Amino acid sequence: MKRKPFYTILYVQVLAAIAAGVLLGHFAPQTAVALKPLGDLFIKLVRMIIGPVIFCTVVTGIAGMQDMKKVGRVGGKALLYFEAASTLALAIGLLAAHVLAPGKGFNVDPSTLDARAVLGYAAQAAHGEGVAGFIAHVIPETFLGALVQGDILPVLLIAMLFGTALALMGEPAAPVTHLIESLSKAFFRIVRMVTSLAPIGAFGAMAFTIGRYGIVSLLPMLKLIGAFYLTAFLFVAVVLGIVARLCGFSLWRFLAYIRDELLIVLGTSTSEAALPQLMDKLERLGCPRGVVGLVVPTGYSFNLDGTNIYMTLAVLFLAQATNTHLSFAQEITLLLVTMLTSKGSTGVTGAGFITLAASLSVVPTVPVSAMVLILGIDRFMSECRALTNIVGNGVAAIVVSAWEGGLDRAALSTALSNGERGRGDAWTPPVHESTVGDTLPELRGHPADG
């Protein structure tokens, strides 16, 4: 088969766009800042299609399962995995803060800090509606309202209800299921059209970030940035690497398989920009459609590994920078509270700072005004958070698929052995949930690629 010219490959184009954005932001910052709409419009295009993609994927996946016990089983296993991975990420963030001590030596006097820049984030955190408000937010005002609001969890809820209804109806629902399958193909074709604009979006977003904040703004906080990136890398390489090996696949080959999506996330600083593409690739990788539809959207609210690492690491950094001592009991309290505050924060502007402010409210000895220290570098930190989050959710979908016994090992091995297959021009419908086994196999299975 004739190889495509290298300059037509998406990840090459995105890499070039990111590099060009960095250069323009550094040498012509005013022009670069004016290009912010390019990144914003690309993200809006992707978010426009997220709701329909999730709805169609979940509905057809559940309708194909037939057995409703499988739906509950997949959801339960996903939440169990999410909680284990999230707790581990939070604990690793705490451990890294103690070992690396990124805030030591700053000796900042909180009374000298101007907290006006972070008052908005603190106010939003203070007026949160708690668990009851979060649950109420999941239920949309109307059925169609969920599709137009842009939030993931309400769409997931109505899709699960609709898919369950079709499954319980049986044969009479077949025409509706086939129609939604056809719509799914159309929506994924739109995803491919939108994805072709990723280099433009990445260029605009990166140019704005560098032009607005400047590379030199990183220097005073280089220790914190380095500690966070190193901790996130070790979490992905060691923790997720071990999980992947136990599940029978190579994490590094999986990262190569989703390299386009990783670069899109790097350029736009949000993992939502690659959500539809990730779901598409996971299905082609051999994960059942119903598992992908349930695990990935839910993971975007409940499996935020990068955000979890950031939360505990950032709080301890601020404590160290202001010479604030935290007792062991306060750190454990912080760990427990961040399990809640980090949930459901995707898709909200300034979500990282809002959840950080909410976490600081439980350890009042650390002044909220200290958040101003990391306000200027949060954009650069968000890139690492988003990258870690998308990798964690991709691995979660494969693990739950294997745990449920529905992972197509042959498709997994073929796709990971040849990363080019992940960028096919035609969308191929995956195998339906009828292939999902009823028994719980060992997670290790058969190694896909050694």
N, C-alpha and C positions, 0 to 999 in steps of 0.2 A: 504494500500500500504506500502510495506517495505521501511523504511527510509534508505537513503544512509549513510554509515559511515561518521562521521563528517570530517575526514581528506581527504575525496574525494570531499568535497564542495569547489568550486573555491574561494569564499571570505575568507574561513579559510586558504586555501593555500597561498593566496596573503598576508593576515595579517601576517602569519608566515614568509613569505619571506621578508616582510618589516622589521619585528623585527630582523630577522637574518642579514639583510643588515645593519641596524643601529649598531648592535653589532660588526659586522666585520669591519665596517668603523671606529668605535671608537677605537677598540683594535688592529686592523691590517690595518692601513690606506693605506700603500703602496700596499698591496694585494688587498684591496678594490678598489683603483683607477684603478688597472689593469683590473677590471671586468666591466669597462664602456661599452665595446662592447656588453655585454649581453643586457643591456637596449637599446642601440642604434639599435641593430639588431631586437629586438622585435618591436620597433617603426617603423622601416623600413618595416617590414612584414605587419604591420597594414596599413601604408600609401600606400603600394603596392596595397591593395585591396579596398581602399576608393573610388577611381575613378570609377571602375566598379560597386560598390555597389550603389553609388549615381546615376550613369547613368541609371542602370536598374530600380531602385526604382522610379525615377522621370519619366522616359519614360512610364513605365506601369501605373503609377498613373495618369498621364495626359491623356494618351490614354484611360484609363477607365472612365475619367470624361466626355468625349464627348463634353460637353458644355464648350467652351473656356471662357465664362464669369466667370465661377467658378475659372478658373486658375488665371485670373486677380484679382478676388475678394479675393482669398486666399493670393496672393502675397501682395495686398494692405493692408489687415488686418495684415499680418505678419510684414510688414514694419512699420505700425502705432504702433503696440505693441512694436516693437524693439526700436523705437525712444523714446517712453514714458518710457520704462524700463531703457534704457541707460541714458537718461537725469536725471532720478531719482537717478540712481547709482552714476553718476558724482556729483550731488548735495549732496548726502549723504557722499561721500568722502570728499568734502569740509567742510561739517558740522562737521564730525568726527575729522578732523584736527584741527578745532577751539576749539572743546569741549575737546578733549583728549590732544591736544598740544604735540605730541610725540617728537618734535624737540626742545622744550624749555629746556634751560640749557646746550646745547652743546657748544654754544659760539665759533663756528669754524671760524677761519680766512681763507677765500677762498684763499688768497695768499700763504698759507702754504700747500695747497693740490697739489698733483702730478696728473695732469689731463691726463697723457699719457695713462693710462689704459682705459679711456673712449673716447679717440679721435676717435677710429674706429666707435663707435656708433654715435657720433656727426656728423662725416663726412657722414655717410649713411643717417642721418636725413636731413642734409643740401642739399644733392643731390637728394632728393625725387622729383618726377615728378608731384606732385600735383594731383588735381582731374582728369585732362585730362589723365595723365599717369596711374592713377588707373583704369579708364574706359577702356583705351586701353589695359591694362593688362588682363582685363576680356575676351577680344576677342582673342582666340588662333590663332596662325599662320595657323594651319591646323586642320581639324576635329579630327583626331586621336591624334594630338599633345596635345590636352587638356587632354587626358587620360594618357599620359606619363609624363607630366610636374609635376604632383602631386599637383597642385593648385585646390582648391575646386570650386571657382566661374566660371572658364572657363568650367569645367565639367558640372556645373549646367546650364550654358547657352546652350551648345550643346544638353544637355538632354531635356531642355524645348523646343528647336526648333524641335528636333526629335520627341518628344512625341506629340507636337502640330500637326506636319505633319501627324502622324499616326491617330490622332483623326479626322482630317479633311478628311482623305482618307476613313474612315468608314470601312465597311466590308472587302474590298480588303486587308486592312492592318492587319487583324486578325491573319494570320499565323506568321507575324513578331512579333506581340505583344505576342503571345503564346511562341515563341522562346525566347524572352527576359525574359518572366516570368520564363521559365525553367532555363535560365542562372542565373537569380536572385537567384533561389534556390541553384544552385551550388556555387555561390559566397558566400552566407550566410553559406553554409556548410564549405567553406574555412575559413570564419570568426571564426566559432566554433573551427576549428582545430588550428588556430593561437591563439585564446583566451586561449586555454589550456596551452599555453606557458607563459601566463601572470605572474605566480609566478617567473619564471626564469628572465623575463625582469624586474619585480619590484625589485627583489633581487639585480640584477646588478646595476640598476639605483640608488637605495637608498644607496647601499654600496659605490658607487662612490661619491655621494653627501656628505655623512658624512665623507668619507675618504679624499676627496679633500678640503672641507671647514671646517670640524670639528664642533662638537657641541659647543665648546667654542667660536667659531666665532659669535655665536648668542647673546652672553651675552651683548656686548656693545650696540647692537641694539634691545634689547629685548622689549623696550617700543614701538618702531615702529612696530615690528612684532606683538606684542600683540594688538596694536591699529588696525592694518590691519585685523588680524584674527577676532577680536571682531566685527569690522564694517561689515565684510563680513558675519559673522554668523548672526548678527542682520538683515542684508538685506535679507538673505535667510529665516530666521525664521519669521520675521515680514512682510516684503513687499511681498515676494513670498508666504509666508504662507497665507496672506490675499487674494492674487490673487487666490491661489488654493482653498481656502474656498469659494470664490465667484463663482468659476467654479464648485464647488460641489465635491471636493475630498480632502483627507488629504495629506498635503505635507509630513508628517513624514512617512506615509505608502508608498508614492511614493519613498522617499529616501531609504526605506528598500527594495523596489522592484528593484532599480538600484544599490544596494550596491556593486555588483561585479564590475560594471563600475566605481563607485566612488573610490574603492580601487585600481583599475588599474591606474586611473588618479593620485591618491595619490602617487603611487609607481613610476610612470614615469614622473610626472610633466607636462604632456601635455594632454589636453582634446581630442585631435585627436586620441589618443590611444584607445578611447572607442567609437568613432563616429559610426562605423558600428553596434556595439552591441546595442548602444542606439537607433538607428533607428529601429532595429529589435524588441526591447522590446516595443517601443512606438506603433508599429503596432499591436503587440499582446495585448497591453493595450486597444485597441479600437480606435486608431487614424487612419483615412483613409490614405492609402498609399501615395496619391498625396499630402496631407497636410504635412505628415512627410518628404517627399522628397523635398518639397519646403522650409519648415520652418527650419528644422535642419541644412542643409548645409548653407543656407543663414545666419542663426543665428550665425554660426561659424565665420562670418566676420562682422556682423552688430549688434549682440546682446551679447557683451562681458561684462557682468555685473561686473565680478571680475576685469577685466582689467580696466574698467572705474573707479571703486572705488580706485584702486591702483594709477591710473594716478593723480587724483586731490589730494589724500592724500599724495603721494610721493612729489609732487611739493611743497605743503605747508610745509611738513616736512623739505625739504631742505631750504626753506625760513626761517623757524624758527631756524634751526640749525646754519645758517649763519647770523642770526639777520637781515634778509632782510625784509623790510616792503613792503607788497603788498596792494595797494589801492583796494577799492571795485570794481572800474572799471576794474582793472587788473585781479581780480579774476573772474569777469563775462566774460572777454575776454578769460581767461584760460578755463572756462567752455565751451564756444562756440567752441574754437579750438580743445579741446580734443574730442568733438563729432566727428570731422573729423579724427584726428590723430589716434584714437583708432580703426578705421574701417579697416578691411581687413588685420590685422596684424598676423593672425594665420598662423602657419606653417613656419614662418620665424625665423631663428636662431637669438636670441637676440632681438626679436621683441619688448619685453617690454621695453628694454633700448632705442631702436631706437625711438619708439613712445614717450617715456619720453623726450628724447633729442629734438624731434620735438616740443613738448609742451613747453619746456623751452625756445625755440627760440622766442616765442611770449611774454614772460615776461623776457626780457634780464637782469633785475635787479637781477634775481637769476642766479648765475654763473653756467655754464654747468659743470665746474670742480667739483662742489659739488656732482655730481652724483657718484663720487668715494666713497662717504660715504656709499652708499647702494649697491655697486657692489658686495661685498662679500656675501650679504644675499639675493640677487635677486633670486637665485635658490630656496631658502626656501619660498620666497614670491610667486614664480610661481606656487607652489603646490596649494596654496589657490586661486589664480586667476583661475587656471584650474578647480578646484572643483566648484567654484561659477559659472563659465561659463557654465559647462555642466548641472548643475541643472537648471540654467536660461533658457537654450535652451530646456530642457525637458519639463519644465512648459509651455514655449511658445507654443510648439507643441500641448499640450493638450488644452490650452486656445483657440488657433486659431481653433482647431478641434471643440470645443464646440461652439465657436462663429459662425462657418460656419454651425453648425447643423449636423455634421457628426460623432460626438463622440459616440461610442457604450458604453452606460452607463452600460449595463450588463457585458460586457467584462472588463470594468474599475473596477467595484465593485469586480468581481471575482478575477482579477489579484492582486489588492491591498489588498484584504482580505487574499490572499494566495501567499506570495512572492515567494514560491517555483515554482510557475507556470512560473515565469520569467526566469527559467533556464532549460526549457524543452530540451530534447535531439533532438527532431525533429522540424524542421522549419515548421510552419503552415502558409500557405498563408493567408493574411488578406483579409477582405472584400474590394471589389473594390469601387472606388469613386462613383459608381452609387448610393450608399447609402447616399451620401451627400445631405442634404436638400437644397431646394431653398430659404427658408425663414430664416431670422435672428432671432433666439430665444434669450431669456434672457440668459446671461452667467451663472446664478446660476443653471438652470436646476434642476435635482433631485440629492440631495446629495448621493454620492456613498457609503459612509461608515460612515456617521454620523459625 
